[in-house]
Amino acid sequence: MSTPARVVVLDYGFGNVRSAVRALERVGAQVELTADKRAASEADGLVVPGVGAFAAVMAGLQGVDGHQVVDRRLAGGRPVLGICVGMQVMFAEGVEHGERADGLGEWPGVVDRLEAPIVPHMGWATVEAPQGTTLFDGIGDERFYFVHSYAARTFPLTDDIPTDSPINRPLVTWADHGGPFVAAVENGPLSATQFHPEKSGDAGAQLLTNWVASLR
């Protein structure tokens, strides 16, 4: 019998962490909720959850040196999964109420307010997943649960890498609310979802199963 994948859910004061822990445990991961840098660095997978304001989440991450942990893990090819605002902070910057805040800068681009008649975007929505996806294997036609007012509405990195480049282009999944926005990204060891897989029923459980399986 194989050893379960060891996953750390980063505990930095922001995020629906308990539901994420339970969801990961249900799909067979060995999960630890901690802000300990060594544990977060050495785990098979690191989950960065997040709810609330972009700038506040960044401050929380920096308070536990989470920005360093994420950067070092990715530099070493070790998997990271960002969820909701935990995805948004992977971008270069966020804009809320006219105020700009620096993100982790793992991807270029800006997270800003959705341009839609009703904000926040709350509820179930379908996504458009690309060919070759790992996260959405077998669940590309399912619906996922969103609750957010901000998102990345472009993903510049895909435009910067030619289609014939030997470098793997990021796989970007899109959704729509008043216009297209980035619903998920798979970019080497860094994956992220704007929606909450831990609140997305069987489809979310399968997505987490797919991610945990990729850690081994």
N, C-alpha and C positions, 0 to 999 in steps of 0.2 A: 504494500500500500504506500503510495507516494506521500511525502510530507506536504501539508497544506502550505500554500504561498503565504508568506508573512507580509502583512500590510499594516502600515502606520497611517492612521488618520490624524493629521496635524491639528493639535489642540492649541489654538492661539487666541481664543476668546470670541471668534466669530464663525457661525456656521451651525447648521442643524446636525451636529456631530453625532448625536446618539442614534438618529435614524440611519445615518450613513454607516455607522459601526454595525448596527443590527443587520442592515441589508447585505453588507459584505460578509458577515458571519453566516448568513443564510445561504450564500452561494459557495461556502466552503473555505473561505479565507481564515487565516489565524490573524486576528485584528487586535491592534493596540492603539488606544487613544492617548497621545502623549505629545508634549512639546520638546521632548528630549532630542537634542541634535544627533547624538550618536545613533539612537534607535531609528530616527527618521532617515538618516543617511544609509544605514545598513539594511533596512527592510527591502524585501523584494519589490514592493510597490509603495508609493507614497500618495495619499489622497489629500488634496488641498480643498476643503469645503469653503463656503463663504455665503453669507447673507448680509444685506444692509448696504452701506455706502462704500464705494470704491476706495476713497481716501482712508476711511476708518479701517477697512480690511487690510490695506497696505500697512498702516501703522501697527496693527496687531501682528502681522507677519514679521515686520521688522523688529518688533519687541521680543520675539523669540528667535531671531536670526533665521526666520523661515526663508527669506530671500536668498541667503547664502546656501541653505540646504538645497533648495530647488535648483539653483544654478549649478552647484557641484554635482548633484545627481544627474542632471541632464548632460553636463560635460562628460560624465563617465558613462553615458548611455543607459542610465538606470531609470525605470519607468516612473512617471508622475501623472496623476489624473486630477485635473481641476474641475470643480463643480460649481456652477452658477457664478457668483462673484469670484470664486476661486479660479474660474476660467477667465473672467474679464481682466483680472490683474496680470495675466500672462502677457497682455498687450502693452504697448509702450506707454499709453496714457489713457486716463479716463477724464471725462468732463461731466460734472454734475452741478447744476444751478450756476453755470457760467464759470465755475472754478475747475482748474486743471490740476490733476495729480499724476505723478509719475507712477507707472506700473513696473512690473518686473522686467519688461522689455525683451521677453523671449520671442515675441513676434512684433513686427511693426504694426502700426495701426492705432486707431482711437476708438474707445468705447464711449458712446454718447446716447442721448435719449432717443427712444423710438419715436418715429414720426407716424403716429396712428391716432384715429379718433378716440380710442379708448386706451388709456395707459393707467396702471400697469397691464401688461399682457399676462393674464392669469387663466390657467386651464390647460386642457389637452389640445395638442396640435400635432399634425403630421410633419415629417421632415423629408428632405430630399437628400438621400445618402449617395455618395459616389461609388463607382465600381472599385472593387479591391478593398473595401472597408473591412476592418476587423471588428470594430465596436458594434456595427450594425449587421453583422453576419446573421442572416436568418430573420431579421426583424426590421428590415428597411421600410416595410409598409405599415408599421405600427405607429401608434400615437404616444407622445411623451408629455409629461407634466411640466409646464412652464409657470414661473411667477417672477416677473422682472419688468423694470421700466427702461433699462438700458441694455445695449448690446453693441457688438461690432457689426457694422453694416457693410463693411468691405474687408477683404483679406489680401492686402497688398503683396504678401510674400508669394502667392501663386503666380502673380504677374511678373515677378522678378526672376523666376526660374524658367528658362525655355523648355518647351515640351520635349525637345530632344536631348536635354541635359542628363548626364549620368547621375546627378543629384536627384533623389526622390522628391517629387513635389508633394507638399502637404495635401492630405485628403480632407476636403472641407464639406461639411454637411450643412444645408441651408434650411431655414424655415421662413415663414412670412407672417408679418403682422404690421400692416400699413406699409409694407415693402419688405424685401428680403433682408434677413440678418443671419449671422453665423450661429448655427445651432450646435455645432460640434466640430472639432478639429482633431486629426490624427497626424502627428508630425514626428516621426521617429519615436523616441522614448516619451514624448510629451503628447498626452491626449487630454481632451477637455470637452465638457458639455455645458451648454447654457441652461438646459433643462435639469431637473432633479431626477436622476435614475432611481434614487431610493424612494421616490414618491410615484414612480411610473409603473407600478404593478408588475405584471409578468414580463412586459417588454423591457422595463428598467432592470429587472432581475437578470434577464438574459444578457443585456448589455454589460452588466457588472460581471457576469459569468465569463463573457468573452474576454473582458479586460484581465480578470484574474488568471484565466487560462494562458494569456499571452505572457505572463510573468515567469513561467516555468520553462 
